[in-house]
């Protein structure tokens, strides 16, 4: 008597038992691992920047007074609170998004690599503009560090070993559907 749940024929019970056997997860090459380390460094730098924003309210207030001397006290207080809040929230969101992307890079998800390229490229471009407007030496140093990290991430993810990792075939010879 046939099993009513199992379709007739010789079909595997699990997708892993397909013709090529179970897909083997290969470890990421050093270029991908190092790119992920730099992404983590960017996340730490962003979180530190959020903490610094909390402590630099007086500097923000002075810069706002200099830029708009006609602001009254309540508008100035509101502007400082909004700026600090935005800095902290954007730092946390940045950390979460980049953390998820780093994990996907280690898994070999190609679309995550493309998103990281776009984000890092935009960061380098805006960093070049921001260097002109750096308020002090610390801002300049952090901006340069950000740009160097982003440029290195782009280069590491563009290497041949990285491309091969993101486009490696499955166990049955088909190309990966992960990205």
Backbone bond lengths (Angstrom), bond angles and torsions (degrees), N, CA, C in turn:
res aa  C-N    CA-C-N  psi(-1)  N-CA   C-N-CA  omega(-1)  CA-C   N-CA-C  phi
1 X - - - 1.444 - - 1.524 108.79 -
2 X 1.326 118.60 140.00 1.457 121.48 -177.01 1.516 110.91 -86.13
3 X 1.310 115.51 154.71 1.456 122.90 179.14 1.528 108.05 -78.22
4 X 1.356 120.07 124.14 1.458 120.84 -177.27 1.533 112.95 -68.32
5 X 1.317 118.13 -21.97 1.460 120.55 -179.83 1.522 111.00 -85.00
6 X 1.305 118.35 -38.33 1.459 123.84 -178.27 1.531 108.56 -80.52
7 X 1.345 119.05 126.09 1.460 120.09 177.08 1.530 109.87 -67.31
8 X 1.329 116.61 153.93 1.468 118.68 179.32 1.526 110.36 -64.52
9 X 1.273 116.49 152.21 1.455 121.44 179.29 1.515 110.79 107.16
10 X 1.317 115.42 -178.37 1.455 121.69 -175.94 1.534 109.13 -103.94
11 X 1.335 117.01 70.87 1.448 121.52 -179.89 1.524 109.38 -97.50
12 X 1.323 116.82 142.53 1.472 118.54 177.34 1.523 110.43 -68.19
13 X 1.319 115.81 150.05 1.457 120.57 -178.70 1.522 112.06 -80.58
14 X 1.329 117.51 -23.40 1.456 121.33 178.81 1.518 108.79 -129.99
15 X 1.330 117.36 147.80 1.463 119.29 179.03 1.526 112.71 -60.04
16 X 1.348 117.43 -27.17 1.468 119.33 -178.54 1.520 111.86 -66.61
17 X 1.326 117.15 -18.92 1.457 120.02 -177.59 1.522 112.05 -89.68
18 X 1.327 117.13 17.70 1.458 119.88 179.40 1.519 109.68 -65.93
19 X 1.281 116.94 -179.54 1.462 123.81 -169.98 1.526 113.34 -50.60
20 X 1.311 118.09 -43.21 1.458 120.28 -175.81 1.515 114.17 -84.69
21 X 1.303 118.89 -1.72 1.457 120.67 -177.07 1.515 110.08 83.37
22 X 1.310 117.35 -176.61 1.463 119.57 -178.35 1.525 111.44 -66.46
23 X 1.331 115.25 141.09 1.462 119.73 177.78 1.523 108.40 -69.77
24 X 1.308 115.82 136.17 1.456 121.15 -179.05 1.525 108.07 -98.41
25 X 1.317 116.14 126.20 1.458 120.93 177.93 1.525 108.14 -80.92
26 X 1.316 116.69 112.19 1.462 119.94 178.38 1.526 108.58 -85.86
27 X 1.300 116.92 145.44 1.468 118.86 179.73 1.530 110.06 -69.55
28 X 1.327 116.86 149.96 1.463 119.10 178.93 1.520 110.80 -67.54
29 X 1.332 116.64 148.74 1.466 119.44 178.16 1.530 111.01 -70.53
30 X 1.319 117.28 164.75 1.474 120.28 -179.29 1.529 113.42 -56.24
31 X 1.327 117.97 -32.54 1.472 118.97 -179.87 1.525 111.22 -63.59
32 X 1.328 118.19 -38.85 1.464 121.58 178.50 1.528 109.90 -72.08
33 X 1.318 116.88 -42.79 1.471 120.54 179.09 1.532 109.98 -60.38
34 X 1.316 117.20 -43.62 1.467 120.43 179.96 1.527 111.22 -67.94
35 X 1.334 117.79 -37.28 1.471 120.61 175.95 1.524 110.08 -61.67
36 X 1.327 116.65 -41.52 1.468 120.29 178.96 1.530 110.05 -65.46
37 X 1.307 117.79 -38.23 1.471 120.30 176.72 1.527 110.65 -61.43
38 X 1.328 116.19 -40.04 1.466 119.28 178.52 1.525 111.26 -69.12
39 X 1.332 117.19 -34.46 1.467 120.42 175.06 1.525 109.38 -62.23
40 X 1.322 116.89 -43.20 1.465 120.48 178.14 1.531 109.99 -62.78
41 X 1.320 117.50 -39.48 1.464 120.63 177.00 1.531 110.40 -61.89
42 X 1.337 117.33 -39.11 1.469 121.31 176.88 1.528 110.62 -63.05
43 X 1.329 116.24 -40.50 1.466 120.48 179.68 1.529 109.81 -63.35
44 X 1.312 116.66 -45.63 1.472 120.58 179.39 1.522 109.94 -61.57
45 X 1.325 116.73 -42.47 1.465 121.25 179.32 1.530 110.54 -62.24
46 X 1.322 117.60 -39.75 1.472 120.92 178.97 1.523 111.07 -66.67
47 X 1.328 116.78 -40.84 1.466 119.71 179.21 1.526 111.04 -66.78
48 X 1.314 116.29 -39.14 1.466 119.79 176.15 1.531 109.70 -63.66
49 X 1.331 116.20 -39.27 1.462 120.12 177.19 1.518 112.36 -61.12
50 X 1.334 117.04 -37.74 1.457 120.55 176.82 1.511 112.09 -64.60
51 X 1.333 116.22 -39.79 1.468 120.59 178.19 1.527 110.01 -67.67
52 X 1.332 116.43 -40.04 1.471 120.30 178.98 1.529 109.85 -63.46
53 X 1.343 116.04 -36.98 1.472 119.18 178.88 1.520 110.91 -61.62
54 X 1.317 116.59 -35.79 1.472 119.39 177.68 1.523 111.56 -62.16
55 X 1.325 115.99 -36.30 1.461 120.36 -177.58 1.511 114.74 -88.48
56 X 1.323 117.58 -4.65 1.465 119.14 -175.61 1.523 112.55 -111.17
57 X 1.310 116.75 32.69 1.464 120.21 -179.14 1.531 111.96 -64.52
58 X 1.334 117.02 -35.94 1.471 119.51 179.39 1.524 111.07 -66.00
59 X 1.343 116.45 -39.57 1.464 119.72 178.59 1.531 110.42 -66.50
60 X 1.331 116.44 -38.99 1.468 119.96 177.00 1.523 110.42 -63.12
61 X 1.322 115.74 -43.94 1.469 120.79 -179.88 1.529 109.84 -59.99
62 X 1.322 117.01 -45.16 1.477 120.76 -179.84 1.524 110.98 -62.91
63 X 1.337 116.38 -42.15 1.460 119.84 179.75 1.526 111.13 -65.26
64 X 1.336 116.52 -38.22 1.469 119.88 179.16 1.519 111.99 -68.87
65 X 1.336 117.02 -38.80 1.466 120.53 177.03 1.525 109.75 -64.17
66 X 1.309 116.33 -40.45 1.471 120.52 179.49 1.524 110.85 -65.80
67 X 1.349 116.26 -39.54 1.467 119.94 -178.65 1.526 112.02 -75.03
68 X 1.327 116.90 -36.62 1.473 121.06 -178.25 1.526 109.62 -136.02
69 X 1.314 117.57 82.30 1.468 120.15 -176.35 1.528 113.68 -66.30
70 X 1.321 119.32 -13.85 1.464 121.55 -177.36 1.533 113.06 -86.74
71 X 1.346 118.68 -3.16 1.465 121.05 179.87 1.528 110.50 -65.61
72 X 1.345 116.18 136.20 1.456 118.95 174.60 1.535 109.04 -82.11
73 X 1.321 116.94 171.71 1.460 121.81 -172.90 1.523 112.48 -62.31
74 X 1.318 118.16 -43.37 1.469 119.69 -178.01 1.529 111.38 -67.04
75 X 1.324 117.53 -38.72 1.471 120.57 177.28 1.523 110.55 -66.53
76 X 1.311 115.84 -38.67 1.459 120.63 179.05 1.526 110.49 -65.09
77 X 1.338 117.11 -44.80 1.467 120.56 178.17 1.526 111.17 -61.02
78 X 1.336 116.06 -42.93 1.453 119.97 179.08 1.537 111.01 -63.61
79 X 1.316 116.58 -43.43 1.463 120.54 -179.76 1.529 111.16 -62.25
80 X 1.323 117.42 -40.42 1.467 120.81 178.95 1.526 110.10 -66.19
81 X 1.352 116.83 -44.78 1.472 119.22 179.01 1.525 111.89 -61.93
82 X 1.318 116.76 -41.37 1.474 120.21 178.97 1.526 110.11 -64.87
83 X 1.320 117.42 -43.37 1.468 120.75 -179.29 1.527 111.23 -62.97
84 X 1.322 116.86 -44.22 1.461 120.69 179.54 1.524 110.09 -66.63
85 X 1.316 116.90 -45.23 1.466 120.51 178.75 1.512 111.70 -60.48
86 X 1.316 116.69 -43.31 1.461 120.28 178.38 1.525 110.88 -62.63
87 X 1.320 117.10 -41.64 1.471 120.69 179.66 1.524 111.37 -61.47
88 X 1.316 116.41 -44.22 1.464 120.47 -178.09 1.536 110.79 -69.17
89 X 1.331 116.74 -48.34 1.467 120.33 -178.60 1.530 110.88 -63.80
90 X 1.321 117.19 -43.75 1.468 118.69 -179.66 1.533 110.95 -66.24
91 X 1.331 117.57 -33.11 1.465 119.54 176.34 1.517 112.32 -64.91
92 X 1.337 116.62 -40.26 1.465 120.54 179.18 1.531 110.50 -68.91
93 X 1.330 117.06 -44.49 1.467 120.32 178.51 1.528 110.08 -62.13
94 X 1.313 116.57 -43.41 1.459 122.14 177.38 1.531 110.13 -56.64
95 X 1.314 116.20 -46.26 1.471 120.70 -178.71 1.525 111.07 -62.54
96 X 1.314 117.60 -42.20 1.466 120.50 -179.46 1.525 110.89 -66.39
97 X 1.326 116.93 -48.30 1.476 120.21 -177.80 1.521 110.49 -62.23
98 X 1.317 117.60 -47.80 1.461 120.15 -178.93 1.526 111.50 -68.10
99 X 1.328 117.51 -32.48 1.458 120.07 176.30 1.520 111.70 -63.93
100 X 1.330 116.40 -43.69 1.470 120.71 177.07 1.530 110.22 -63.89
101 X 1.323 116.88 -43.29 1.467 119.81 178.84 1.529 111.48 -62.43
102 X 1.326 117.59 -39.16 1.469 120.39 178.88 1.521 110.61 -61.51
103 X 1.328 116.30 -42.83 1.473 120.10 178.68 1.530 111.14 -63.46
104 X 1.320 116.33 -41.03 1.463 120.09 178.93 1.530 111.34 -67.61
105 X 1.314 117.55 -33.98 1.469 120.14 176.54 1.524 110.46 -62.05
106 X 1.319 116.46 -43.01 1.469 119.75 179.57 1.526 112.09 -64.68
107 X 1.321 117.30 -27.34 1.463 121.30 177.99 1.522 111.90 -82.23
108 X 1.340 117.39 -12.54 1.456 120.26 178.80 1.514 114.23 90.88
109 X 1.318 117.92 25.00 1.460 121.81 -179.57 1.525 109.52 -80.70
110 X 1.333 115.85 111.61 1.461 120.69 -172.86 1.527 112.55 -66.10
111 X 1.336 118.94 -37.84 1.462 118.87 -179.20 1.525 110.67 -63.56
112 X 1.341 117.62 -30.37 1.468 120.54 177.34 1.528 109.58 -66.76
113 X 1.325 116.54 -37.02 1.469 120.02 177.62 1.525 110.03 -63.41
114 X 1.319 117.12 -41.01 1.459 120.97 179.75 1.530 110.51 -66.08
115 X 1.324 116.94 -42.65 1.473 120.76 178.26 1.529 110.08 -62.39
116 X 1.326 117.22 -41.88 1.473 120.49 178.49 1.522 109.89 -63.36
117 X 1.334 117.58 -41.59 1.473 120.22 176.68 1.525 110.93 -57.98
118 X 1.324 116.50 -46.11 1.464 120.42 -178.51 1.523 110.26 -64.07
119 X 1.333 117.16 -49.42 1.467 120.55 -179.99 1.527 111.24 -60.25
120 X 1.320 116.82 -45.86 1.468 120.07 -178.49 1.528 110.57 -66.74
121 X 1.325 117.32 -39.60 1.466 120.65 177.78 1.518 112.03 -63.12
122 X 1.342 116.43 -43.18 1.463 119.93 176.75 1.525 111.05 -64.27
123 X 1.322 116.12 -37.20 1.455 120.23 179.09 1.529 111.56 -65.15
124 X 1.331 116.69 -40.36 1.469 119.78 177.20 1.526 109.95 -64.18
125 X 1.328 116.59 -44.51 1.473 120.36 -178.69 1.531 111.60 -63.39
126 X 1.325 116.81 -47.05 1.466 119.07 179.28 1.527 111.01 -70.84
127 X 1.325 117.01 -28.63 1.460 120.39 176.82 1.516 111.89 -64.74
128 X 1.319 116.32 -37.36 1.465 119.76 177.54 1.525 110.92 -63.18
129 X 1.326 115.71 -39.52 1.462 119.75 177.53 1.528 109.92 -69.22
130 X 1.334 116.56 -41.02 1.458 120.97 -178.10 1.513 113.83 -66.53
131 X 1.322 117.17 -26.52 1.466 119.44 179.82 1.531 111.06 -62.81
132 X 1.318 116.14 -33.02 1.471 119.70 178.26 1.524 111.43 -65.02
133 X 1.339 115.35 -30.57 1.459 119.85 -173.75 1.527 113.35 -105.86
134 X 1.318 118.02 16.76 1.467 120.67 -178.56 1.524 109.41 -61.45
135 X 1.340 114.71 129.54 1.462 120.09 -175.96 1.526 112.64 -72.62
136 X 1.341 116.07 -33.01 1.461 119.03 -177.92 1.528 109.36 -153.77
137 X 1.323 115.80 -177.53 1.461 120.92 -178.13 1.517 113.45 -63.78
138 X 1.341 116.73 -35.09 1.464 120.08 179.25 1.529 110.62 -66.00
139 X 1.335 116.59 -44.30 1.467 119.72 177.59 1.524 111.10 -61.71
140 X 1.310 116.51 -39.53 1.459 120.76 178.84 1.523 110.52 -64.26
141 X 1.321 117.28 -45.02 1.466 121.50 -179.36 1.528 111.04 -63.94
142 X 1.324 117.50 -43.79 1.464 121.20 179.70 1.530 109.82 -65.42
143 X 1.323 116.96 -40.75 1.464 120.63 177.96 1.521 112.21 -61.76
144 X 1.324 116.24 -43.22 1.470 120.14 177.57 1.523 111.36 -64.82
145 X 1.327 116.76 -40.90 1.461 120.97 178.75 1.532 110.37 -62.99
146 X 1.331 117.04 -44.79 1.466 121.03 177.07 1.526 111.17 -57.06
147 X 1.317 116.04 -47.01 1.471 119.67 -178.04 1.526 111.26 -64.65
148 X 1.313 117.30 -40.64 1.467 120.31 179.15 1.530 111.08 -65.01
149 X 1.332 116.65 -43.05 1.466 120.05 177.71 1.524 110.69 -61.32
150 X 1.323 116.90 -45.77 1.466 120.26 -179.31 1.524 111.76 -64.31
151 X 1.317 117.08 -42.27 1.468 119.76 178.69 1.527 110.57 -63.25
152 X 1.316 116.95 -41.05 1.468 120.14 178.53 1.523 111.44 -65.66
153 X 1.336 117.80 -38.57 1.462 120.95 177.25 1.525 110.13 -61.31
154 X 1.333 116.62 -44.35 1.471 120.68 179.29 1.516 110.31 -59.97
155 X 1.318 116.58 -47.98 1.474 120.82 -177.84 1.529 110.95 -63.54
156 X 1.321 117.46 -45.51 1.468 120.63 -178.32 1.526 111.75 -63.10
157 X 1.324 117.81 -39.91 1.467 119.91 -179.74 1.524 112.85 -77.18
158 X 1.338 117.10 -13.63 1.459 120.70 178.00 1.531 112.51 -92.09
159 X 1.304 117.65 -7.60 1.468 120.68 -178.50 1.524 111.19 -63.86
160 X 1.316 116.32 154.94 1.466 121.80 -178.29 1.528 111.37 -58.45
161 X 1.326 117.16 -42.30 1.467 119.28 -178.74 1.529 110.89 -63.69
162 X 1.331 116.97 -35.42 1.464 120.11 176.60 1.520 110.62 -67.76
163 X 1.318 117.13 -45.67 1.466 120.63 179.47 1.523 111.35 -59.78
164 X 1.320 116.31 -41.79 1.464 119.61 178.42 1.524 110.97 -64.03
165 X 1.318 117.52 -37.90 1.462 120.95 178.23 1.530 111.13 -64.49
166 X 1.326 117.04 -42.53 1.454 120.17 -177.89 1.528 112.83 -76.57
167 X 1.319 117.27 -16.57 1.465 120.89 -179.87 1.523 112.52 -120.45
168 X 1.317 117.75 25.40 1.468 120.14 -177.49 1.527 110.47 -73.49
169 X 1.336 117.04 150.31 1.466 120.48 179.55 1.523 111.44 -77.01
170 X 1.343 114.69 157.38 1.455 122.02 174.69 1.529 108.61 -75.02
171 X 1.316 116.57 178.82 1.460 121.91 -179.25 1.514 113.55 -62.36
172 X 1.360 117.84 -25.90 1.460 120.12 -177.90 1.517 112.47 -96.11
173 X 1.329 118.13 10.75 1.454 121.67 177.09 1.512 113.97 92.75
174 X 1.336 118.04 -9.46 1.466 120.44 178.14 1.519 108.95 -79.22
175 X 1.339 115.20 156.76 1.459 119.55 176.81 1.526 108.68 -73.88
176 X 1.287 115.09 152.01 1.466 121.60 -177.92 1.522 110.46 -64.96
177 X 1.309 116.12 141.29 1.457 122.23 176.77 1.520 111.21 -99.34
178 X 1.327 117.91 11.78 1.461 121.41 -176.73 1.506 112.19 -73.95
179 X 1.257 119.15 -17.81 1.436 117.00 -174.74 1.453 110.75 -150.28
